[in-house]
């Protein structure tokens, strides 16, 4: 199952790690490519720290969980064939509306 996460801030990073912990393929999107790179680096480091402290969710090791997370700077590619889309953009209503409309989704459920 593919999960699309729109927004790679702290909340998007956290959701990405949680979904990957249980074997979901996660596509993480951000309009800012440097933010996206930072997010992927943060996620990898955080997974390793959680594993080292015995607090990693799921049964997969950190390196395996990281393989389930990919970054995208193209929203259409990110949401393509996703069964679930998690919106994690800043609390700005216009930005949220624009991102939901861009996914081709009917809206929030």
Rosetta constraint file for C-alpha pairs under 8 A:
AtomPair CA 1 CA 24 HARMONIC 5.60 0.50
AtomPair CA 1 CA 25 HARMONIC 6.13 0.50
AtomPair CA 1 CA 82 HARMONIC 7.38 0.50
AtomPair CA 1 CA 83 HARMONIC 6.55 0.50
AtomPair CA 2 CA 24 HARMONIC 6.06 0.50
AtomPair CA 2 CA 25 HARMONIC 4.71 0.50
AtomPair CA 2 CA 26 HARMONIC 5.87 0.50
AtomPair CA 2 CA 27 HARMONIC 7.35 0.50
AtomPair CA 2 CA 81 HARMONIC 7.01 0.50
AtomPair CA 2 CA 82 HARMONIC 4.75 0.50
AtomPair CA 2 CA 83 HARMONIC 5.77 0.50
AtomPair CA 2 CA 84 HARMONIC 7.00 0.50
AtomPair CA 3 CA 19 HARMONIC 7.72 0.50
AtomPair CA 3 CA 24 HARMONIC 6.75 0.50
AtomPair CA 3 CA 25 HARMONIC 6.05 0.50
AtomPair CA 3 CA 26 HARMONIC 4.83 0.50
AtomPair CA 3 CA 27 HARMONIC 6.19 0.50
AtomPair CA 3 CA 79 HARMONIC 7.90 0.50
AtomPair CA 3 CA 82 HARMONIC 5.36 0.50
AtomPair CA 3 CA 83 HARMONIC 6.16 0.50
AtomPair CA 3 CA 84 HARMONIC 5.05 0.50
AtomPair CA 3 CA 85 HARMONIC 5.90 0.50
AtomPair CA 3 CA 86 HARMONIC 7.45 0.50
AtomPair CA 4 CA 26 HARMONIC 5.81 0.50
AtomPair CA 4 CA 27 HARMONIC 4.72 0.50
AtomPair CA 4 CA 28 HARMONIC 6.03 0.50
AtomPair CA 4 CA 29 HARMONIC 7.52 0.50
AtomPair CA 4 CA 78 HARMONIC 6.10 0.50
AtomPair CA 4 CA 79 HARMONIC 5.45 0.50
AtomPair CA 4 CA 82 HARMONIC 5.92 0.50
AtomPair CA 4 CA 84 HARMONIC 6.31 0.50
AtomPair CA 4 CA 85 HARMONIC 4.67 0.50
AtomPair CA 4 CA 86 HARMONIC 6.11 0.50
AtomPair CA 5 CA 12 HARMONIC 6.18 0.50
AtomPair CA 5 CA 15 HARMONIC 7.62 0.50
AtomPair CA 5 CA 16 HARMONIC 6.91 0.50
AtomPair CA 5 CA 26 HARMONIC 7.05 0.50
AtomPair CA 5 CA 27 HARMONIC 6.03 0.50
AtomPair CA 5 CA 28 HARMONIC 4.77 0.50
AtomPair CA 5 CA 29 HARMONIC 6.08 0.50
AtomPair CA 5 CA 85 HARMONIC 5.96 0.50
AtomPair CA 5 CA 86 HARMONIC 4.84 0.50
AtomPair CA 5 CA 87 HARMONIC 6.05 0.50
AtomPair CA 5 CA 88 HARMONIC 6.86 0.50
AtomPair CA 6 CA 12 HARMONIC 6.97 0.50
AtomPair CA 6 CA 28 HARMONIC 6.17 0.50
AtomPair CA 6 CA 29 HARMONIC 4.91 0.50
AtomPair CA 6 CA 30 HARMONIC 6.46 0.50
AtomPair CA 6 CA 75 HARMONIC 7.95 0.50
AtomPair CA 6 CA 85 HARMONIC 7.39 0.50
AtomPair CA 6 CA 86 HARMONIC 6.20 0.50
AtomPair CA 6 CA 87 HARMONIC 4.87 0.50
AtomPair CA 6 CA 88 HARMONIC 5.49 0.50
AtomPair CA 6 CA 89 HARMONIC 6.53 0.50
AtomPair CA 6 CA 99 HARMONIC 7.90 0.50
AtomPair CA 7 CA 12 HARMONIC 5.46 0.50
AtomPair CA 7 CA 28 HARMONIC 7.00 0.50
AtomPair CA 7 CA 29 HARMONIC 5.57 0.50
AtomPair CA 7 CA 30 HARMONIC 5.06 0.50
AtomPair CA 7 CA 87 HARMONIC 6.76 0.50
AtomPair CA 7 CA 88 HARMONIC 4.89 0.50
AtomPair CA 7 CA 89 HARMONIC 4.87 0.50
AtomPair CA 8 CA 12 HARMONIC 4.68 0.50
AtomPair CA 8 CA 13 HARMONIC 5.56 0.50
AtomPair CA 8 CA 28 HARMONIC 6.52 0.50
AtomPair CA 8 CA 29 HARMONIC 6.38 0.50
AtomPair CA 8 CA 30 HARMONIC 5.72 0.50
AtomPair CA 8 CA 35 HARMONIC 6.99 0.50
AtomPair CA 8 CA 36 HARMONIC 6.04 0.50
AtomPair CA 8 CA 39 HARMONIC 5.95 0.50
AtomPair CA 8 CA 88 HARMONIC 7.38 0.50
AtomPair CA 8 CA 89 HARMONIC 7.87 0.50
AtomPair CA 9 CA 13 HARMONIC 6.02 0.50
AtomPair CA 9 CA 35 HARMONIC 7.82 0.50
AtomPair CA 9 CA 39 HARMONIC 7.03 0.50
AtomPair CA 9 CA 88 HARMONIC 7.53 0.50
AtomPair CA 9 CA 89 HARMONIC 7.62 0.50
AtomPair CA 10 CA 14 HARMONIC 6.15 0.50
AtomPair CA 11 CA 15 HARMONIC 6.24 0.50
AtomPair CA 11 CA 88 HARMONIC 6.27 0.50
AtomPair CA 12 CA 16 HARMONIC 6.09 0.50
AtomPair CA 12 CA 28 HARMONIC 7.62 0.50
AtomPair CA 12 CA 87 HARMONIC 7.90 0.50
AtomPair CA 12 CA 88 HARMONIC 5.37 0.50
AtomPair CA 12 CA 89 HARMONIC 7.96 0.50
AtomPair CA 13 CA 17 HARMONIC 6.32 0.50
AtomPair CA 13 CA 39 HARMONIC 6.48 0.50
AtomPair CA 13 CA 40 HARMONIC 8.00 0.50
AtomPair CA 13 CA 43 HARMONIC 6.48 0.50
AtomPair CA 14 CA 18 HARMONIC 6.27 0.50
AtomPair CA 15 CA 19 HARMONIC 6.14 0.50
AtomPair CA 16 CA 20 HARMONIC 6.09 0.50
AtomPair CA 16 CA 26 HARMONIC 6.20 0.50
AtomPair CA 16 CA 28 HARMONIC 7.17 0.50
AtomPair CA 16 CA 69 HARMONIC 7.02 0.50
AtomPair CA 17 CA 21 HARMONIC 6.03 0.50
AtomPair CA 17 CA 43 HARMONIC 6.91 0.50
AtomPair CA 17 CA 47 HARMONIC 7.56 0.50
AtomPair CA 17 CA 65 HARMONIC 7.64 0.50
AtomPair CA 18 CA 22 HARMONIC 7.05 0.50
AtomPair CA 18 CA 57 HARMONIC 7.16 0.50
AtomPair CA 19 CA 23 HARMONIC 6.79 0.50
AtomPair CA 19 CA 24 HARMONIC 5.44 0.50
AtomPair CA 19 CA 25 HARMONIC 7.63 0.50
AtomPair CA 19 CA 26 HARMONIC 6.99 0.50
AtomPair CA 20 CA 24 HARMONIC 5.02 0.50
AtomPair CA 20 CA 25 HARMONIC 6.36 0.50
AtomPair CA 20 CA 26 HARMONIC 6.49 0.50
AtomPair CA 20 CA 65 HARMONIC 5.33 0.50
AtomPair CA 20 CA 66 HARMONIC 7.19 0.50
AtomPair CA 20 CA 68 HARMONIC 5.64 0.50
AtomPair CA 20 CA 69 HARMONIC 6.67 0.50
AtomPair CA 21 CA 56 HARMONIC 7.95 0.50
AtomPair CA 21 CA 57 HARMONIC 5.66 0.50
AtomPair CA 21 CA 58 HARMONIC 4.84 0.50
AtomPair CA 21 CA 59 HARMONIC 7.34 0.50
AtomPair CA 21 CA 60 HARMONIC 6.62 0.50
AtomPair CA 21 CA 65 HARMONIC 5.67 0.50
AtomPair CA 22 CA 57 HARMONIC 7.85 0.50
AtomPair CA 22 CA 58 HARMONIC 5.53 0.50
AtomPair CA 22 CA 59 HARMONIC 7.62 0.50
AtomPair CA 22 CA 60 HARMONIC 7.74 0.50
AtomPair CA 23 CA 60 HARMONIC 7.97 0.50
AtomPair CA 23 CA 65 HARMONIC 7.09 0.50
AtomPair CA 23 CA 68 HARMONIC 6.89 0.50
AtomPair CA 24 CA 68 HARMONIC 6.63 0.50
AtomPair CA 25 CA 68 HARMONIC 4.75 0.50
AtomPair CA 25 CA 69 HARMONIC 6.19 0.50
AtomPair CA 26 CA 68 HARMONIC 5.91 0.50
AtomPair CA 26 CA 69 HARMONIC 4.72 0.50
AtomPair CA 26 CA 70 HARMONIC 6.28 0.50
AtomPair CA 27 CA 69 HARMONIC 6.02 0.50
AtomPair CA 27 CA 70 HARMONIC 5.08 0.50
AtomPair CA 27 CA 71 HARMONIC 5.82 0.50
AtomPair CA 27 CA 72 HARMONIC 6.68 0.50
AtomPair CA 27 CA 78 HARMONIC 5.50 0.50
AtomPair CA 27 CA 79 HARMONIC 7.44 0.50
AtomPair CA 28 CA 36 HARMONIC 7.86 0.50
AtomPair CA 28 CA 69 HARMONIC 7.07 0.50
AtomPair CA 28 CA 70 HARMONIC 6.07 0.50
AtomPair CA 28 CA 71 HARMONIC 4.76 0.50
AtomPair CA 28 CA 72 HARMONIC 5.90 0.50
AtomPair CA 28 CA 78 HARMONIC 6.87 0.50
AtomPair CA 29 CA 36 HARMONIC 7.12 0.50
AtomPair CA 29 CA 71 HARMONIC 5.96 0.50
AtomPair CA 29 CA 72 HARMONIC 4.80 0.50
AtomPair CA 29 CA 73 HARMONIC 5.66 0.50
AtomPair CA 29 CA 74 HARMONIC 7.14 0.50
AtomPair CA 29 CA 75 HARMONIC 6.37 0.50
AtomPair CA 29 CA 78 HARMONIC 6.26 0.50
AtomPair CA 30 CA 35 HARMONIC 7.06 0.50
AtomPair CA 30 CA 36 HARMONIC 5.73 0.50
AtomPair CA 30 CA 72 HARMONIC 6.82 0.50
AtomPair CA 30 CA 73 HARMONIC 5.59 0.50
AtomPair CA 30 CA 75 HARMONIC 7.90 0.50
AtomPair CA 31 CA 36 HARMONIC 7.97 0.50
AtomPair CA 31 CA 73 HARMONIC 5.68 0.50
AtomPair CA 31 CA 74 HARMONIC 7.69 0.50
AtomPair CA 32 CA 36 HARMONIC 6.32 0.50
AtomPair CA 32 CA 73 HARMONIC 7.30 0.50
AtomPair CA 33 CA 37 HARMONIC 6.24 0.50
AtomPair CA 33 CA 73 HARMONIC 6.27 0.50
AtomPair CA 34 CA 38 HARMONIC 6.13 0.50
AtomPair CA 35 CA 39 HARMONIC 6.06 0.50
AtomPair CA 36 CA 40 HARMONIC 6.29 0.50
AtomPair CA 36 CA 71 HARMONIC 6.60 0.50
AtomPair CA 36 CA 72 HARMONIC 7.73 0.50
AtomPair CA 36 CA 73 HARMONIC 7.75 0.50
AtomPair CA 37 CA 41 HARMONIC 6.23 0.50
AtomPair CA 37 CA 71 HARMONIC 7.75 0.50
AtomPair CA 38 CA 42 HARMONIC 6.01 0.50
AtomPair CA 39 CA 43 HARMONIC 6.05 0.50
AtomPair CA 40 CA 44 HARMONIC 6.23 0.50
AtomPair CA 40 CA 71 HARMONIC 7.18 0.50
AtomPair CA 41 CA 45 HARMONIC 6.28 0.50
AtomPair CA 42 CA 46 HARMONIC 5.94 0.50
AtomPair CA 43 CA 47 HARMONIC 6.01 0.50
AtomPair CA 43 CA 66 HARMONIC 7.74 0.50
AtomPair CA 44 CA 48 HARMONIC 6.33 0.50
AtomPair CA 44 CA 62 HARMONIC 7.64 0.50
AtomPair CA 44 CA 63 HARMONIC 7.82 0.50
AtomPair CA 44 CA 66 HARMONIC 6.29 0.50
AtomPair CA 45 CA 49 HARMONIC 6.24 0.50
AtomPair CA 46 CA 50 HARMONIC 6.07 0.50
AtomPair CA 47 CA 51 HARMONIC 6.09 0.50
AtomPair CA 47 CA 56 HARMONIC 6.82 0.50
AtomPair CA 47 CA 62 HARMONIC 5.25 0.50
AtomPair CA 47 CA 63 HARMONIC 7.93 0.50
AtomPair CA 47 CA 65 HARMONIC 8.00 0.50
AtomPair CA 47 CA 66 HARMONIC 7.74 0.50
AtomPair CA 48 CA 52 HARMONIC 6.11 0.50
AtomPair CA 48 CA 62 HARMONIC 5.68 0.50
AtomPair CA 48 CA 63 HARMONIC 7.70 0.50
AtomPair CA 49 CA 53 HARMONIC 6.27 0.50
AtomPair CA 50 CA 54 HARMONIC 6.13 0.50
AtomPair CA 50 CA 55 HARMONIC 4.93 0.50
AtomPair CA 50 CA 56 HARMONIC 4.75 0.50
AtomPair CA 51 CA 55 HARMONIC 5.93 0.50
AtomPair CA 51 CA 56 HARMONIC 4.83 0.50
AtomPair CA 51 CA 61 HARMONIC 7.16 0.50
AtomPair CA 51 CA 62 HARMONIC 6.28 0.50
AtomPair CA 56 CA 61 HARMONIC 7.99 0.50
AtomPair CA 56 CA 62 HARMONIC 7.52 0.50
AtomPair CA 60 CA 64 HARMONIC 6.02 0.50
AtomPair CA 60 CA 65 HARMONIC 6.14 0.50
AtomPair CA 61 CA 65 HARMONIC 6.33 0.50
AtomPair CA 62 CA 66 HARMONIC 6.18 0.50
AtomPair CA 63 CA 67 HARMONIC 6.62 0.50
AtomPair CA 64 CA 68 HARMONIC 7.12 0.50
AtomPair CA 65 CA 69 HARMONIC 7.35 0.50
AtomPair CA 72 CA 77 HARMONIC 7.18 0.50
AtomPair CA 72 CA 78 HARMONIC 5.77 0.50
AtomPair CA 73 CA 78 HARMONIC 7.77 0.50
AtomPair CA 74 CA 78 HARMONIC 6.23 0.50
AtomPair CA 75 CA 79 HARMONIC 6.28 0.50
AtomPair CA 75 CA 102 HARMONIC 7.60 0.50
AtomPair CA 75 CA 103 HARMONIC 7.07 0.50
AtomPair CA 76 CA 80 HARMONIC 6.01 0.50
AtomPair CA 76 CA 102 HARMONIC 7.76 0.50
AtomPair CA 76 CA 103 HARMONIC 6.59 0.50
AtomPair CA 78 CA 82 HARMONIC 7.84 0.50
AtomPair CA 79 CA 85 HARMONIC 7.05 0.50
AtomPair CA 79 CA 103 HARMONIC 6.63 0.50
AtomPair CA 87 CA 96 HARMONIC 7.70 0.50
AtomPair CA 87 CA 100 HARMONIC 7.81 0.50
AtomPair CA 89 CA 95 HARMONIC 7.49 0.50
AtomPair CA 89 CA 96 HARMONIC 6.57 0.50
AtomPair CA 90 CA 95 HARMONIC 7.70 0.50
AtomPair CA 90 CA 96 HARMONIC 7.76 0.50
AtomPair CA 91 CA 96 HARMONIC 7.53 0.50
AtomPair CA 92 CA 96 HARMONIC 6.20 0.50
AtomPair CA 93 CA 97 HARMONIC 6.11 0.50
AtomPair CA 94 CA 98 HARMONIC 6.09 0.50
AtomPair CA 95 CA 99 HARMONIC 6.19 0.50
AtomPair CA 96 CA 100 HARMONIC 6.20 0.50
AtomPair CA 97 CA 101 HARMONIC 6.07 0.50
AtomPair CA 98 CA 102 HARMONIC 6.04 0.50
AtomPair CA 99 CA 103 HARMONIC 6.46 0.50
AtomPair CA 100 CA 104 HARMONIC 6.98 0.50
AtomPair CA 100 CA 105 HARMONIC 6.15 0.50
AtomPair CA 100 CA 106 HARMONIC 7.87 0.50
AtomPair CA 100 CA 107 HARMONIC 6.16 0.50
AtomPair CA 100 CA 108 HARMONIC 7.96 0.50
AtomPair CA 101 CA 105 HARMONIC 6.32 0.50
AtomPair CA 101 CA 106 HARMONIC 7.62 0.50
AtomPair CA 101 CA 107 HARMONIC 7.40 0.50
